[in-house]
Amino acid sequence: MIEPAHADLSIVRQCDLLGLARSSYYYEPVPESQENLQLMRLLDEQYTRTPFYGIGKMTAWLRTQGYEVNHKRVERLMRLMGIEAIYPKPHLSRAGEQAQRYPYLLRNLSIERVNQVWSTDITYIRLHHGFVYLVAILDWFSRYVLAWEVSITLDTSFCLEALDRALGLATPEIFNSDQGVQFTSTDFTKRLEAARIRISWDGKGRAFDNIFVERLWRSVKHEEVYLKDYQSVPEAVSNLRDYFTFYNQERLHQALGYQTTAQVYTGN
């Protein structure tokens, strides 16, 4: 754990060593009851299986599991987890708060090379007594994970740290994301514009527009998170670091002709 008064290492250096977004240290997560944490674990697993379930179906499903919950509670927990059902909703064209809006650029686009399209997303990662958020940036052609960060809040800063790390490796032609506030923020879009990257946004509620990240999350959950019971944030970060190394360097992907993502991304 991070020691505020460590004699030899600054807080920034300790965060770097743990792989924890530095912005996370300065926030205290709002505690949830054990029952709510259990509900969130169940919602996470069911959402991974049925991402098209909205608040109503999730509420009904939880009741079949013996939990007498109302839709307002389920709505709050799903919002806290950063998840929503994947299906077209009415008024998708309604303008949000952003002064600048960007179209979805990937429809019918042929993905032919590395660094042609990158995409990003955030997912919920459960701990034994809490939860964290994970953001990742990957290359569509190779499925290579260029950067990732963990945070205890949905603050934009950890997404910016992941973006800076990825841009330290290469620059994509197109960067695709959903319309979450982290990715539509001025700080995030200006980073991309400064690098002359074309910005693409999914339709709201249409996470399958970002299908390769959704597949990545299923792999992370089923091959790593659900098999373990992380006791702390450092333990989660350490295990996720090992998993992403395995995912990039060792895991064979059928869609890539049983090559690793690193082999395809680097051409070696």
Buried (B, 14 or more C-beta within 10 A) or exposed (E): EBEEEEEEEEBEEBBEEBBBBBBBBEBEEEEBEEEBBEBBBBBBBBBBEEBEBBBEBBBEBBEEEEBEBEEEBBBEBBEBBBBBBBEEBEEEEEEEEBEEEBEBBBEEBEBEEBBBBBBBBBBBBBBBEBBBBBBBBBBBBBBBBBBBBBBBBBBBBBBBBBBEBBBEEEBBEBBBBBBBBBBBBEEBBEBBEEEEBBBBBBBBBBBEBBEBBBBBBBBBBEEBBBEEEBEBBBBBBBBBBEBBEEBBEEBEBEEBEEBBBBBBBEEE
